[in-house]
Amino acid sequence: MVTVGMAEGKNQFLKLIRQVEAGERILITRHGVPVAQLAPPPVQTGKARLGGMRNRIHLLPGWDAPVDPDSFFEGKF
């Protein structure tokens, strides 16, 4: 991780952005105290699709049976 002072970061912003695009993380400090971090965006995953888990999840018989609240709170379910 590269550490850069606030003034240097302001003066070399485009250079720092190019470094971030290359995968580098930049820590920006003010008087030696970290105040911000430039980092690449998180990797985007595919969007969830309706029905995407169809035929992959199997529920056991009785999974939706009513539960007695007293037994549930006593840990006997």
Secondary structure, 3 states (H helix, E strand, C coil): CEEEEHHHHHHCHHHHHHHHHCCCCEEEEECCEEEEEECCCCCCCCCCCCCCCCCCCCCCCCCCCCCCHHHHHHCCC
